[in-house]
């Protein structure tokens, strides 16, 4: 499994670069880490499907200004119970 750290969580989506998805296919799956925890594991078939269905094209803001795609994965955060965290 190939591990990727994602810093931003926006509107229930975690975005991963397409080259990380390709590395995940080669490694047999992708683990997405957010805030120090592995929150999502994606299998090879799902990665292939996500790459086939596109993504958002983005141009890098640093030289050599390469283009890449952001592949979005849905993830719902679990809310902690405040009483449980006090114990």
N, CA, C and O atoms as CSV, one atom per row, in Angstrom:
chain,resi,resn,atom,element,x,y,z
A,1,UNK,N,N,0.842,-1.189,0.000
A,1,UNK,CA,C,0.000,0.000,0.000
A,1,UNK,C,C,0.884,1.249,0.000
A,1,UNK,O,O,1.891,1.334,0.703
A,2,UNK,N,N,0.469,2.192,-0.806
A,2,UNK,CA,C,1.164,3.467,-0.902
A,2,UNK,C,C,0.452,4.462,0.011
A,2,UNK,O,O,-0.772,4.578,-0.047
A,3,UNK,N,N,1.200,5.184,0.857
A,3,UNK,CA,C,0.607,6.095,1.832
A,3,UNK,C,C,0.783,7.544,1.377
A,3,UNK,O,O,1.866,7.947,0.953
A,4,UNK,N,N,-0.308,8.325,1.473
A,4,UNK,CA,C,-0.313,9.735,1.088
A,4,UNK,C,C,-0.865,10.552,2.244
A,4,UNK,O,O,-1.877,10.182,2.839
A,5,UNK,N,N,-0.205,11.669,2.567
A,5,UNK,CA,C,-0.706,12.590,3.581
A,5,UNK,C,C,-1.481,13.712,2.895
A,5,UNK,O,O,-0.984,14.349,1.967
A,6,UNK,N,N,-2.703,13.942,3.365
A,6,UNK,CA,C,-3.548,14.998,2.830
A,6,UNK,C,C,-3.804,15.992,3.958
A,6,UNK,O,O,-4.230,15.609,5.048
A,7,UNK,N,N,-3.541,17.268,3.690
A,7,UNK,CA,C,-3.706,18.289,4.722
A,7,UNK,C,C,-5.096,18.896,4.742
A,7,UNK,O,O,-5.605,19.243,5.807
A,8,UNK,N,N,-5.720,19.029,3.570
A,8,UNK,CA,C,-6.996,19.739,3.494
A,8,UNK,C,C,-8.165,18.777,3.347
A,8,UNK,O,O,-8.123,17.821,2.573
A,9,UNK,N,N,-9.202,19.061,4.112
A,9,UNK,CA,C,-10.468,18.351,4.042
A,9,UNK,C,C,-11.518,19.413,3.762
A,9,UNK,O,O,-11.727,20.302,4.587
A,10,UNK,N,N,-12.189,19.336,2.604
A,10,UNK,CA,C,-13.105,20.392,2.205
A,10,UNK,C,C,-14.392,19.790,1.647
A,10,UNK,O,O,-14.362,19.004,0.700
A,11,UNK,N,N,-15.512,20.164,2.239
A,11,UNK,CA,C,-16.841,19.716,1.803
A,11,UNK,C,C,-16.939,18.200,1.669
A,11,UNK,O,O,-17.565,17.700,0.734
A,12,UNK,N,N,-16.338,17.478,2.580
A,12,UNK,CA,C,-16.430,16.021,2.570
A,12,UNK,C,C,-15.526,15.344,1.565
A,12,UNK,O,O,-15.697,14.156,1.290
A,13,UNK,N,N,-14.553,16.078,0.999
A,13,UNK,CA,C,-13.664,15.517,-0.012
A,13,UNK,C,C,-12.208,15.607,0.415
A,13,UNK,O,O,-11.772,16.593,1.009
A,14,UNK,N,N,-11.477,14.562,0.100
A,14,UNK,CA,C,-10.024,14.549,0.224
A,14,UNK,C,C,-9.462,14.443,-1.182
A,14,UNK,O,O,-9.808,13.517,-1.916
A,15,UNK,N,N,-8.598,15.376,-1.570
A,15,UNK,CA,C,-8.066,15.403,-2.934
A,15,UNK,C,C,-6.647,14.854,-2.959
A,15,UNK,O,O,-5.813,15.200,-2.123
A,16,UNK,N,N,-6.392,13.986,-3.945
A,16,UNK,CA,C,-5.094,13.333,-4.105
A,16,UNK,C,C,-4.638,13.549,-5.549
A,16,UNK,O,O,-5.449,13.487,-6.472
A,17,UNK,N,N,-3.347,13.802,-5.744
A,17,UNK,CA,C,-2.816,13.976,-7.094
A,17,UNK,C,C,-2.877,12.673,-7.880
A,17,UNK,O,O,-2.811,11.583,-7.313
A,18,UNK,N,N,-3.004,12.810,-9.196
A,18,UNK,CA,C,-3.129,11.629,-10.045
A,18,UNK,C,C,-1.878,10.755,-10.019
A,18,UNK,O,O,-1.981,9.533,-10.129
A,19,UNK,N,N,-0.698,11.361,-9.876
A,19,UNK,CA,C,0.516,10.537,-9.833
A,19,UNK,C,C,0.576,9.687,-8.559
A,19,UNK,O,O,1.158,8.603,-8.568
A,20,UNK,N,N,-0.021,10.172,-7.465
A,20,UNK,CA,C,-0.097,9.359,-6.247
A,20,UNK,C,C,-1.051,8.186,-6.450
A,20,UNK,O,O,-0.814,7.093,-5.935
A,21,UNK,N,N,-2.124,8.409,-7.196
A,21,UNK,CA,C,-3.061,7.320,-7.497
A,21,UNK,C,C,-2.379,6.255,-8.349
A,21,UNK,O,O,-2.584,5.061,-8.133
A,22,UNK,N,N,-1.566,6.684,-9.316
A,22,UNK,CA,C,-0.841,5.725,-10.165
A,22,UNK,C,C,0.160,4.934,-9.338
A,22,UNK,O,O,0.323,3.731,-9.544
A,23,UNK,N,N,0.836,5.604,-8.396
A,23,UNK,CA,C,1.751,4.890,-7.502
A,23,UNK,C,C,0.992,3.895,-6.632
A,23,UNK,O,O,1.495,2.810,-6.338
A,24,UNK,N,N,-0.216,4.264,-6.222
A,24,UNK,CA,C,-1.056,3.369,-5.424
A,24,UNK,C,C,-1.478,2.138,-6.202
A,24,UNK,O,O,-1.575,1.049,-5.636
A,25,UNK,N,N,-1.730,2.298,-7.498
A,25,UNK,CA,C,-2.088,1.154,-8.333
A,25,UNK,C,C,-0.919,0.185,-8.408
A,25,UNK,O,O,-1.105,-1.028,-8.312
A,26,UNK,N,N,0.282,0.716,-8.579
A,26,UNK,CA,C,1.486,-0.134,-8.651
A,26,UNK,C,C,1.743,-0.847,-7.331
A,26,UNK,O,O,2.208,-1.987,-7.313
A,27,UNK,N,N,1.433,-0.158,-6.206
A,27,UNK,CA,C,1.722,-0.719,-4.884
A,27,UNK,C,C,0.601,-1.615,-4.357
A,27,UNK,O,O,0.760,-2.236,-3.307
A,28,UNK,N,N,-0.522,-1.693,-5.062
A,28,UNK,CA,C,-1.599,-2.573,-4.619
A,28,UNK,C,C,-2.663,-1.885,-3.787
A,28,UNK,O,O,-3.491,-2.567,-3.182
A,29,UNK,N,N,-2.674,-0.568,-3.732
A,29,UNK,CA,C,-3.693,0.168,-2.986
A,29,UNK,C,C,-3.141,1.482,-2.478
A,29,UNK,O,O,-1.942,1.747,-2.574
A,30,UNK,N,N,-4.030,2.306,-1.935
A,30,UNK,CA,C,-3.657,3.638,-1.465
A,30,UNK,C,C,-4.234,3.871,-0.080
A,30,UNK,O,O,-5.419,3.632,0.156
A,31,UNK,N,N,-3.393,4.338,0.838
A,31,UNK,CA,C,-3.844,4.722,2.166
A,31,UNK,C,C,-3.761,6.243,2.249
A,31,UNK,O,O,-2.715,6.829,1.969
A,32,UNK,N,N,-4.863,6.878,2.634
A,32,UNK,CA,C,-4.898,8.331,2.749
A,32,UNK,C,C,-4.877,8.694,4.226
A,32,UNK,O,O,-5.724,8.255,5.003
A,33,UNK,N,N,-3.895,9.503,4.596
A,33,UNK,CA,C,-3.702,9.909,5.981
A,33,UNK,C,C,-4.100,11.376,6.122
A,33,UNK,O,O,-3.699,12.216,5.316
A,34,UNK,N,N,-4.895,11.679,7.156
A,34,UNK,CA,C,-5.325,13.050,7.434
A,34,UNK,C,C,-5.243,13.277,8.931
A,34,UNK,O,O,-5.792,12.501,9.712
A,35,UNK,N,N,-4.560,14.337,9.333
A,35,UNK,CA,C,-4.350,14.682,10.739
A,35,UNK,C,C,-3.737,13.530,11.532
A,35,UNK,O,O,-4.147,13.257,12.661
A,36,UNK,N,N,-2.763,12.863,10.941
A,36,UNK,CA,C,-2.016,11.819,11.625
A,36,UNK,C,C,-2.699,10.463,11.701
A,36,UNK,O,O,-2.156,9.542,12.312
A,37,UNK,N,N,-3.877,10.314,11.097
A,37,UNK,CA,C,-4.600,9.045,11.134
A,37,UNK,C,C,-4.889,8.579,9.712
A,37,UNK,O,O,-5.172,9.388,8.830
A,38,UNK,N,N,-4.815,7.276,9.500
A,38,UNK,CA,C,-5.217,6.725,8.209
A,38,UNK,C,C,-6.740,6.690,8.204
A,38,UNK,O,O,-7.366,5.947,8.960
A,39,UNK,N,N,-7.324,7.520,7.324
A,39,UNK,CA,C,-8.775,7.670,7.326
A,39,UNK,C,C,-9.448,6.917,6.184
A,39,UNK,O,O,-10.654,6.670,6.227
A,40,UNK,N,N,-8.673,6.551,5.162
A,40,UNK,CA,C,-9.287,5.929,3.998
A,40,UNK,C,C,-8.292,4.997,3.327
A,40,UNK,O,O,-7.127,5.348,3.144
A,41,UNK,N,N,-8.754,3.813,2.964
A,41,UNK,CA,C,-7.954,2.876,2.182
A,41,UNK,C,C,-8.710,2.605,0.885
A,41,UNK,O,O,-9.884,2.236,0.899
A,42,UNK,N,N,-8.013,2.794,-0.241
A,42,UNK,CA,C,-8.639,2.656,-1.548
A,42,UNK,C,C,-7.973,1.496,-2.269
A,42,UNK,O,O,-6.746,1.426,-2.340
A,43,UNK,N,N,-8.786,0.575,-2.810
A,43,UNK,CA,C,-8.231,-0.568,-3.526
A,43,UNK,C,C,-7.905,-0.198,-4.971
A,43,UNK,O,O,-8.252,0.887,-5.438
A,44,UNK,N,N,-7.245,-1.099,-5.663
A,44,UNK,CA,C,-6.747,-0.851,-7.021
A,44,UNK,C,C,-7.885,-0.590,-8.001
A,44,UNK,O,O,-7.780,0.312,-8.832
A,45,UNK,N,N,-8.968,-1.358,-7.923
A,45,UNK,CA,C,-10.087,-1.173,-8.852
A,45,UNK,C,C,-10.713,0.213,-8.701
A,45,UNK,O,O,-11.062,0.854,-9.693
A,46,UNK,N,N,-10.853,0.670,-7.460
A,46,UNK,CA,C,-11.423,1.994,-7.224
A,46,UNK,C,C,-10.489,3.093,-7.724
A,46,UNK,O,O,-10.948,4.117,-8.230
A,47,UNK,N,N,-9.190,2.884,-7.585
A,47,UNK,CA,C,-8.223,3.863,-8.085
A,47,UNK,C,C,-8.284,3.967,-9.605
A,47,UNK,O,O,-8.253,5.065,-10.161
A,48,UNK,N,N,-8.371,2.825,-10.269
A,48,UNK,CA,C,-8.470,2.828,-11.731
A,48,UNK,C,C,-9.742,3.527,-12.185
A,48,UNK,O,O,-9.724,4.292,-13.149
A,49,UNK,N,N,-10.835,3.268,-11.500
A,49,UNK,CA,C,-12.102,3.896,-11.837
A,49,UNK,C,C,-12.037,5.411,-11.623
A,49,UNK,O,O,-12.542,6.178,-12.443
A,50,UNK,N,N,-11.420,5.836,-10.530
A,50,UNK,CA,C,-11.304,7.266,-10.239
A,50,UNK,C,C,-10.443,7.971,-11.286
A,50,UNK,O,O,-10.747,9.096,-11.680
A,51,UNK,N,N,-9.379,7.322,-11.736
A,51,UNK,CA,C,-8.527,7.921,-12.760
A,51,UNK,C,C,-9.247,8.001,-14.104
A,51,UNK,O,O,-9.058,8.959,-14.854
A,52,UNK,N,N,-10.072,6.997,-14.411
A,52,UNK,CA,C,-10.807,6.985,-15.675
A,52,UNK,C,C,-11.876,8.072,-15.731
A,52,UNK,O,O,-12.166,8.606,-16.802
A,53,UNK,N,N,-12.461,8.400,-14.583
A,53,UNK,CA,C,-13.552,9.369,-14.557
A,53,UNK,C,C,-13.062,10.796,-14.358
A,53,UNK,O,O,-13.837,11.673,-13.976
A,54,UNK,N,N,-11.788,11.028,-14.613
A,54,UNK,CA,C,-11.268,12.395,-14.648
A,54,UNK,C,C,-10.884,12.936,-13.299
A,54,UNK,O,O,-10.471,12.206,-12.398
A,55,UNK,N,N,-11.030,14.210,-13.188
A,55,UNK,CA,C,-10.638,14.942,-12.009
A,55,UNK,C,C,-10.438,16.388,-12.429
A,55,UNK,O,O,-10.652,16.734,-13.591
A,56,UNK,N,N,-10.038,17.216,-11.509
A,56,UNK,CA,C,-9.833,18.625,-11.797
A,56,UNK,C,C,-8.408,18.859,-12.257
A,56,UNK,O,O,-7.463,18.506,-11.553
A,57,UNK,N,N,-8.240,19.461,-13.451
A,57,UNK,CA,C,-6.895,19.776,-13.932
A,57,UNK,C,C,-6.389,21.034,-13.250
A,57,UNK,O,O,-7.095,22.039,-13.160
A,58,UNK,N,N,-5.149,20.963,-12.771
A,58,UNK,CA,C,-4.522,22.079,-12.077
A,58,UNK,C,C,-3.140,22.278,-12.661
A,58,UNK,O,O,-2.463,21.310,-13.006
A,59,UNK,N,N,-2.714,23.528,-12.773
A,59,UNK,CA,C,-1.368,23.828,-13.243
A,59,UNK,C,C,-0.543,24.247,-12.035
A,59,UNK,O,O,-0.972,25.087,-11.244
A,60,UNK,N,N,0.634,23.663,-11.896
A,60,UNK,CA,C,1.507,23.945,-10.767
A,60,UNK,C,C,1.912,25.416,-10.755
A,60,UNK,O,O,2.121,26.016,-11.809
A,61,UNK,N,N,2.023,25.999,-9.550
A,61,UNK,CA,C,2.431,27.395,-9.461
A,61,UNK,C,C,3.946,27.550,-9.364
A,61,UNK,O,O,4.453,28.669,-9.282
A,62,UNK,N,N,4.666,26.435,-9.372
A,62,UNK,CA,C,6.124,26.466,-9.324
A,62,UNK,C,C,6.701,25.922,-10.629
A,62,UNK,O,O,6.101,25.044,-11.249
A,63,UNK,N,N,7.861,26.434,-11.051
A,63,UNK,CA,C,8.496,25.897,-12.268
A,63,UNK,C,C,8.764,24.417,-12.095
A,63,UNK,O,O,9.138,24.001,-10.999
A,64,UNK,N,N,8.597,23.625,-13.092
A,64,UNK,CA,C,8.367,23.848,-14.520
A,64,UNK,C,C,6.901,23.945,-14.906
A,64,UNK,O,O,6.572,23.691,-16.065
A,65,UNK,N,N,6.004,24.299,-13.992
A,65,UNK,CA,C,4.586,24.547,-14.269
A,65,UNK,C,C,3.892,23.364,-14.953
A,65,UNK,O,O,3.182,23.535,-15.944
A,66,UNK,N,N,4.102,22.200,-14.423
A,66,UNK,CA,C,3.461,20.999,-14.979
A,66,UNK,C,C,1.987,20.959,-14.585
A,66,UNK,O,O,1.579,21.514,-13.565
A,67,UNK,N,N,1.207,20.289,-15.420
A,67,UNK,CA,C,-0.206,20.085,-15.113
A,67,UNK,C,C,-0.395,18.733,-14.429
A,67,UNK,O,O,0.298,17.759,-14.727
A,68,UNK,N,N,-1.341,18.704,-13.515
A,68,UNK,CA,C,-1.708,17.452,-12.862
A,68,UNK,C,C,-3.203,17.493,-12.585
A,68,UNK,O,O,-3.832,18.547,-12.684
A,69,UNK,N,N,-3.770,16.339,-12.236
A,69,UNK,CA,C,-5.187,16.263,-11.907
A,69,UNK,C,C,-5.347,15.954,-10.429
A,69,UNK,O,O,-4.552,15.216,-9.846
A,70,UNK,N,N,-6.377,16.524,-9.833
A,70,UNK,CA,C,-6.737,16.197,-8.460
A,70,UNK,C,C,-7.917,15.239,-8.488
A,70,UNK,O,O,-8.967,15.543,-9.056
A,71,UNK,N,N,-7.735,14.088,-7.872
A,71,UNK,CA,C,-8.776,13.067,-7.791
A,71,UNK,C,C,-9.411,13.170,-6.407
A,71,UNK,O,O,-8.711,13.086,-5.398
A,72,UNK,N,N,-10.730,13.352,-6.349
A,72,UNK,CA,C,-11.439,13.540,-5.086
A,72,UNK,C,C,-12.009,12.225,-4.575
A,72,UNK,O,O,-12.562,11.427,-5.333
A,73,UNK,N,N,-11.861,12.022,-3.272
A,73,UNK,CA,C,-12.443,10.863,-2.593
A,73,UNK,C,C,-13.340,11.374,-1.476
A,73,UNK,O,O,-12.937,12.229,-0.688
A,74,UNK,N,N,-14.550,10.849,-1.413
A,74,UNK,CA,C,-15.480,11.262,-0.362
A,74,UNK,C,C,-15.102,10.596,0.967
A,74,UNK,O,O,-14.768,9.413,1.032
A,75,UNK,N,N,-15.171,11.408,2.013
A,75,UNK,CA,C,-14.865,10.906,3.351
A,75,UNK,C,C,-15.695,11.697,4.356
A,75,UNK,O,O,-15.725,12.926,4.310
A,76,UNK,N,N,-16.357,11.003,5.250
A,76,UNK,CA,C,-17.173,11.655,6.269
A,76,UNK,C,C,-16.472,11.523,7.610
A,76,UNK,O,O,-16.217,10.419,8.091
A,77,UNK,N,N,-16.167,12.667,8.204
A,77,UNK,CA,C,-15.509,12.661,9.513
A,77,UNK,C,C,-16.488,12.173,10.569
A,77,UNK,O,O,-17.683,12.467,10.531
A,78,UNK,N,N,-15.940,11.417,11.511
A,78,UNK,CA,C,-16.750,10.991,12.643
A,78,UNK,C,C,-16.590,12.025,13.745
A,78,UNK,O,O,-15.476,12.395,14.114
A,79,UNK,N,N,-17.718,12.481,14.261
A,79,UNK,CA,C,-17.655,13.485,15.321
A,79,UNK,C,C,-17.441,12.784,16.648
A,79,UNK,O,O,-18.075,11.774,16.953
A,80,UNK,N,N,-16.524,13.350,17.434
A,80,UNK,CA,C,-16.242,12.783,18.748
A,80,UNK,C,C,-17.302,13.211,19.738
A,80,UNK,O,O,-17.772,14.348,19.702
A,81,UNK,N,N,-17.670,12.328,20.600
A,81,UNK,CA,C,-18.581,12.654,21.670
A,81,UNK,C,C,-17.810,13.426,22.739
A,81,UNK,O,O,-16.787,12.946,23.228
A,82,UNK,N,N,-18.287,14.614,23.106
A,82,UNK,CA,C,-17.547,15.449,24.063
A,82,UNK,C,C,-17.427,14.771,25.422
A,82,UNK,O,O,-16.402,14.905,26.092
A,83,UNK,N,N,-18.452,14.052,25.832
A,83,UNK,CA,C,-18.393,13.360,27.109
A,83,UNK,C,C,-17.325,12.267,27.085
A,83,UNK,O,O,-16.622,12.055,28.073
A,84,UNK,N,N,-17.210,11.587,25.969
A,84,UNK,CA,C,-16.220,10.524,25.847
A,84,UNK,C,C,-14.806,11.090,25.884
A,84,UNK,O,O,-13.916,10.477,26.473
A,85,UNK,N,N,-14.582,12.249,25.266
A,85,UNK,CA,C,-13.244,12.816,25.245
A,85,UNK,C,C,-12.831,13.340,26.622
A,85,UNK,O,O,-11.637,13.454,26.901
A,86,UNK,N,N,-13.789,13.657,27.479
A,86,UNK,CA,C,-13.462,14.131,28.828
A,86,UNK,C,C,-12.981,12.995,29.719
A,86,UNK,O,O,-12.242,13.233,30.674
A,87,UNK,N,N,-13.388,11.767,29.424
A,87,UNK,CA,C,-12.978,10.627,30.251
A,87,UNK,C,C,-11.572,10.325,29.963
A,87,UNK,O,O,-11.008,9.399,30.546
